[in-house]
Amino acid sequence: MSRDQLIQQARHELDSGALAATLARRVAWRTESDLGADATEASRAALQGYLSEEMSPVLQALGFEVQILPNPVPGAGPFLLARRIEDPAAPTVLTYGHGDVVNGQTPQWRAGLDPWQLNVEGDRWYGRGTADNKGQHSINLSALAHTLQARQQRLGYNLTVLLEMGEEAGSPGLAEFCQQHREALRADLFLASDGPRVHAERPTLFLGSRGAINFSLQVQPRPRAYHSGNWGGVLSNPGTRVSHAVASLIGPQGEMRVAALRPPAPPERLRQALHDLPVGGGSDDPDLSPGWGEPGLTPAERLVGWNTLEVLGLGAGSAVRPINAIPASAVAHCQLRFVVGTDWRNAEKHLREHLDAHGFTDVRLEMGMSCAATRLALDNPWIDWALASMQASTGKPVSLLPNLAGSLPNDIFSEGLGLPTLWVPHSYPACAQHAPNEHLLASVAREGLALMAGLFWDLGEPGAPWRAGALAQATA
């Protein structure tokens, strides 16, 4: 079978209805991992069952040896580790996905939709996990099955699959698991799918992700509220203090004011990669805010090549039914998204020093979750190889995204395991992941099948840069 015939067969997976049937079965698993104290025995069992009952038989049928392994973090979701070894001396690809999803939010879905049932409406396939991430790893494994068939069950390289069941809860235990099983996860290339394309019509390759740090600013000068008429003007207002503390961090047009947490200027190679990158413009995308963000940068540079500070939540008193009282406390929940080169490990120190220098010694700083920024070096030979393969499969130009604007646990693979990382997303920005009415576009899924079949095929061809210097490259 030729490469072109393989691409046609892979697309037929969608045209025949086979992919929809597979995804309908997987969406029905209520694999919510972010329930916290609301988790039940049934929800915990679903995380285990998705791996043991749904995914293990599929991978075993493709020639993988499969293990379901516990999480090093007590109570966190299990892992699936599957290995398909054709030759111990051959190179190895590591691929990854997650079978867990965010909570269903059933009451908020549009009438006629159910998060645990695949509903097809034209190009849109609705259901929790269709975009993040059940649909994406289903596309990849379907493309792999067709490639194996086309290659008479010989890829020419080894393949390892890692599935986790806690990504939506912050991937607890993933780093520890990868270190514990470092030998079994040893590979030469990381290739996976998550996150969105830059646009539904633009096949996309991204090489890492921005990092993220969540933190809160809190003020509580006294244990209870006091009447604003009797005490206004002589008691400090926590809402006012927190608002001004936020304004010291973020300017009125969204520009960062914490000098120590600003990134280095985008390098010229990065600016070239972002030159024609579209931001927004889709039918469901919001209109961009003119003049918002760092001055002197394009929208793509602000989104992908720069740092942003965002307010995620702001509270003081009762916003729903305010009363005539100075509130007892106020809080602002904030997030820093940052690129490679940011001094993020000292973020707490930099924030504290900035607040103190601006007179906000009364503002308590509480740090939350964090993950590192990553980006494969832009001269890595795997990049041009992947772009050429993807263009050959679709006949379309491919957008190169040096790093995803959002965040993924990519540092565990790029830094922890030392791998060059390639991500080929099969979703799009308006997919409503994490929200009601999450959906996958069938047109993007069909193209994703072709993209991944082409990549799996080309990895077995002589032109793959297994020994052309890519393995020695470190992440930027």
Sequence and secondary structure as in RCSB ss.txt:
>XXXX:A:sequence
MSRDQLIQQARHELDSGALAATLARRVAWRTESDLGADATEASRAALQGYLSEEMSPVLQALGFEVQILPNPVPG
AGPFLLARRIEDPAAPTVLTYGHGDVVNGQTPQWRAGLDPWQLNVEGDRWYGRGTADNKGQHSINLSALAHTLQA
RQQRLGYNLTVLLEMGEEAGSPGLAEFCQQHREALRADLFLASDGPRVHAERPTLFLGSRGAINFSLQVQPRPRA
YHSGNWGGVLSNPGTRVSHAVASLIGPQGEMRVAALRPPAPPERLRQALHDLPVGGGSDDPDLSPGWGEPGLTPA
ERLVGWNTLEVLGLGAGSAVRPINAIPASAVAHCQLRFVVGTDWRNAEKHLREHLDAHGFTDVRLEMGMSCAATR
LALDNPWIDWALASMQASTGKPVSLLPNLAGSLPNDIFSEGLGLPTLWVPHSYPACAQHAPNEHLLASVAREGLA
LMAGLFWDLGEPGAPWRAGALAQATA
>XXXX:A:secstr
  HHHHHHHHHHHHHTTHHHHHHHHHHTS  B   GGG  HHHHHHHHHIIIIIIHHHHHHTT EEEEE  SSTT
S  EEEEEE S TTS EEEEEEE  B    GGGS TT  TTS EEETTEEESTTTTTTHHHHHHHHHHHHHHHHH
TTT  SSEEEEEEES GGGT TTHHHHHHHTTTTT  SEEEE  SB SBTTB EEE EE EEEEEEEEE SSSS 
EEHHHHBTTB  HHHHHHHHHHHHB TTS B  GGG      HHHHHHTTT   S STTS    TT SSTT  HH
HHHHSS EEEEEEEEES SSS  SEE S EEEEEEEEE TT  GGGHHHHHHHHHHHTT TTSEEEEEEEE  EE
B TT HHHHHHHHHHHHHHSS  EEESSBSS  THHIIIIIS   EEE   B TTS TTSTT EEEHHHHHHHHH
HHHHHHHHTTSTTS TTTTGGG  B 
